[in-house]
Amino acid sequence: MLAYELSLLADLALMIPLTCAVAVSVGRVDRRLVGRWLTALAVCAVLVGISKISWALLHYRIGNLPFRMISGHMLLACALWPLVLGMMGASLAGPAGGRRVGLAPGMAAVSAAGSSGALSVAAGISGWAWAGRIAGYGMCVVIAVARLRGAHTLLEVLAGALLGVGIDIYFWSRLVVVQPMFRSRFTFTLIVLAVFILCYGRMTPDVDWINYWAWRIRR
């Protein structure tokens, strides 16, 4: 039962609204960047879907490896939770108005014009942002343990985690540069909390849909 509850932290029913919250917030400053981020998530999600459909239809596996499909929960968890919690930390660390956010270490302060005006960016990620990212990856470890309790093998969990971590590492420093500019430093955190409260506990029956249509096709 606990494994089920923990798995819901990376279920589509929560991850899709959370993705939309980040996309809408950051999209106020850089729509192209958000478009590239969403494209990367979509491509990896398609890979997960193909692996699950292949297993449901053909029961195809690579040799004797304990690998049937890529874990979608781990993809979403590693791609989203470190990023979201890190952005929350960066927002809380900045002054009211969200005008200053952390860049990747070693990067110089820059200014970028946006629809709301100039965006000043401080060099170095704040401690709050790092704390958020560490907490995010801690959540990923907990979710991974939950998925290993009968849902996936270790290789399946690692495959999903590698895809998610790749997206997170590539886009983290880019997305945090265009941190949402709100009047209050707490706005982004409140948005994320609202999404969590409203959406956590629901489950999207995506695997049931795949298995049902695979059964219909095989008949």
C-alpha positions as CSV (number, residue, x, y, z in Angstrom):
1,M,0.0,0.0,0.0
2,L,2.8,2.4,0.8
3,A,4.5,1.6,-2.5
4,Y,1.3,2.5,-4.3
5,E,1.0,5.8,-2.4
6,L,4.6,6.7,-3.2
7,S,4.2,5.8,-6.8
8,L,1.4,8.3,-7.1
9,L,4.1,11.0,-6.6
10,A,5.1,10.4,-10.2
11,D,1.7,9.4,-11.7
12,L,0.6,11.2,-14.9
13,A,-2.4,12.6,-13.0
14,L,0.0,14.7,-11.0
15,M,2.9,15.1,-13.4
16,I,0.9,16.5,-16.3
17,P,-0.6,19.4,-14.3
18,L,2.8,20.0,-12.7
19,T,4.4,20.1,-16.2
20,C,1.7,22.6,-17.3
21,A,2.3,24.8,-14.3
22,V,6.0,25.0,-15.0
23,A,5.4,25.5,-18.8
24,V,2.9,28.3,-18.3
25,S,5.0,30.1,-15.6
26,V,8.3,30.0,-17.5
27,G,6.6,30.4,-20.8
28,R,5.8,34.0,-19.8
29,V,9.5,34.7,-20.3
30,D,10.8,32.3,-22.9
31,R,8.3,30.3,-25.0
32,R,11.0,28.7,-27.2
33,L,12.9,27.3,-24.3
34,V,9.7,25.8,-22.8
35,G,8.9,24.4,-26.2
36,R,12.2,22.6,-26.4
37,W,11.7,21.3,-22.8
38,L,8.3,20.0,-23.6
39,T,9.5,18.4,-26.8
40,A,12.3,16.5,-24.9
41,L,9.7,15.3,-22.4
42,A,7.3,14.2,-25.2
43,V,10.1,12.3,-27.1
44,C,11.1,10.4,-24.0
45,A,7.4,9.7,-23.2
46,V,7.0,8.3,-26.7
47,L,9.9,6.0,-26.1
48,V,8.3,4.8,-22.8
49,G,5.0,4.3,-24.6
50,I,6.6,2.3,-27.4
51,S,8.4,0.0,-24.9
52,K,5.1,-0.6,-23.0
53,I,3.1,-1.2,-26.2
54,S,5.8,-3.6,-27.5
55,W,5.7,-5.6,-24.3
56,A,1.9,-5.6,-24.2
57,L,1.5,-6.7,-27.9
58,L,4.6,-8.9,-28.4
59,H,6.0,-9.6,-25.0
60,Y,9.3,-8.7,-26.6
61,R,12.4,-8.6,-24.5
62,I,16.1,-8.3,-25.1
63,G,17.6,-11.7,-24.6
64,N,17.5,-12.9,-21.0
65,L,17.8,-9.4,-19.6
66,P,15.2,-8.5,-16.9
67,F,13.9,-5.7,-19.1
68,R,10.4,-5.4,-20.5
69,M,9.7,-1.6,-20.7
70,I,11.0,1.7,-19.6
71,S,9.7,3.1,-16.3
72,G,7.6,6.1,-17.1
73,H,7.2,7.0,-13.4
74,M,11.0,7.3,-13.1
75,L,11.3,9.3,-16.3
76,L,8.8,11.9,-15.0
77,A,10.0,11.8,-11.4
78,C,13.7,12.5,-12.4
79,A,12.8,15.0,-15.1
80,L,10.4,17.1,-12.9
81,W,10.8,16.9,-9.2
82,P,14.5,18.1,-9.0
83,L,13.7,20.8,-11.4
84,V,10.5,22.0,-9.8
85,L,11.8,21.9,-6.2
86,G,15.0,23.6,-7.3
87,M,13.0,26.3,-9.0
88,M,10.9,26.7,-5.8
89,G,14.1,27.1,-3.8
90,A,15.5,29.7,-6.2
91,S,12.2,31.6,-6.0
92,L,12.2,31.6,-2.2
93,A,15.8,32.7,-2.1
94,G,15.3,35.7,-4.4
95,P,14.0,39.1,-3.4
96,A,10.3,39.9,-3.6
97,G,9.3,40.2,-7.2
98,G,11.4,37.3,-8.4
99,R,13.9,39.5,-10.2
100,R,17.0,37.5,-9.2
101,V,17.5,33.8,-9.8
102,G,20.4,31.4,-9.7
103,L,22.4,30.3,-12.7
104,A,24.6,27.3,-13.0
105,P,27.8,27.6,-11.0
106,G,30.5,29.7,-12.7
107,M,28.2,31.6,-15.0
108,A,28.3,35.3,-14.9
109,A,25.4,37.6,-14.1
110,V,23.4,38.4,-17.3
111,S,20.4,40.4,-18.2
112,A,17.7,39.2,-20.6
113,A,14.8,41.3,-21.8
114,G,11.4,39.8,-21.4
115,S,7.8,40.8,-21.7
116,S,7.8,42.1,-18.1
117,G,11.1,44.0,-18.5
118,A,14.8,43.2,-17.7
119,L,15.6,40.1,-15.8
120,S,18.7,40.3,-13.7
121,V,20.3,36.9,-12.9
122,A,22.8,36.3,-10.1
123,A,25.8,34.1,-10.6
124,G,25.8,30.8,-8.7
125,I,22.8,28.7,-7.6
126,S,21.5,29.6,-4.2
127,G,21.6,27.2,-1.3
128,W,17.8,27.1,-1.3
129,A,17.9,26.0,-4.9
130,W,20.4,23.2,-4.2
131,A,18.4,22.1,-1.2
132,G,15.3,21.8,-3.4
133,R,17.2,19.8,-6.0
134,I,18.6,17.4,-3.4
135,A,15.1,17.0,-2.0
136,G,13.9,16.3,-5.5
137,Y,16.4,13.6,-6.1
138,G,15.6,12.2,-2.7
139,M,12.0,11.9,-3.8
140,C,13.2,10.1,-7.0
141,V,15.1,7.5,-4.9
142,V,12.0,6.9,-2.8
143,I,9.8,6.5,-5.9
144,A,12.4,4.2,-7.4
145,V,12.2,1.9,-4.4
146,A,8.4,1.9,-4.6
147,R,8.5,1.0,-8.3
148,L,10.9,-1.9,-7.5
149,R,8.2,-3.4,-5.3
150,G,6.7,-5.5,-8.1
151,A,6.0,-2.9,-10.8
152,H,9.5,-2.8,-12.5
153,T,12.9,-4.5,-12.5
154,L,16.0,-2.6,-11.6
155,L,17.0,-2.2,-15.3
156,E,13.6,-0.7,-16.1
157,V,13.8,1.8,-13.3
158,L,17.4,2.8,-14.3
159,A,16.4,3.3,-17.9
160,G,13.6,5.7,-17.0
161,A,15.8,7.4,-14.4
162,L,18.6,8.0,-17.0
163,L,16.2,9.6,-19.4
164,G,14.7,11.8,-16.7
165,V,18.1,12.8,-15.3
166,G,19.3,13.7,-18.8
167,I,16.4,16.1,-19.3
168,D,16.9,17.6,-15.9
169,I,20.6,18.2,-16.2
170,Y,20.3,19.7,-19.7
171,F,17.5,22.1,-19.0
172,W,18.0,23.0,-15.3
173,S,20.4,25.9,-15.7
174,R,18.5,27.1,-18.8
175,L,15.0,27.1,-17.2
176,V,16.2,28.6,-13.9
177,V,17.6,31.6,-15.8
178,V,14.1,32.5,-16.9
179,Q,12.6,31.8,-13.5
180,P,9.0,33.1,-13.4
181,M,8.9,36.8,-12.4
182,F,6.1,37.2,-9.9
183,R,5.3,40.0,-7.5
184,S,5.9,37.7,-4.5
185,R,8.7,35.1,-4.1
186,F,6.1,32.7,-2.7
187,T,3.9,32.6,-5.9
188,F,5.6,29.8,-7.7
189,T,5.7,27.7,-4.5
190,L,2.0,28.3,-3.9
191,I,1.2,27.3,-7.5
192,V,3.1,24.0,-7.1
193,L,1.5,23.3,-3.7
194,A,-2.0,23.9,-5.2
195,V,-1.3,21.5,-8.0
196,F,-0.1,18.9,-5.6
197,I,-3.1,19.2,-3.2
198,L,-5.6,19.1,-6.1
199,C,-4.0,16.3,-8.1
200,Y,-2.1,14.0,-5.8
201,G,-3.9,10.7,-5.0
202,R,-5.4,10.3,-8.5
203,M,-4.2,7.6,-10.9
204,T,-4.2,7.6,-14.6
205,P,-5.0,4.1,-16.0
206,D,-2.6,4.4,-18.9
207,V,-1.2,0.8,-18.4
208,D,-4.8,-0.5,-18.3
209,W,-5.6,1.3,-21.5
210,I,-2.5,-0.2,-23.2
211,N,-3.2,-3.7,-22.0
212,Y,-6.9,-3.4,-23.0
213,W,-6.1,-2.3,-26.6
214,A,-3.3,-4.8,-26.9
215,W,-5.8,-7.6,-25.9
216,R,-8.3,-6.3,-28.5
217,I,-5.7,-6.3,-31.2
218,R,-4.5,-9.8,-30.4
219,R,-8.0,-11.2,-30.6
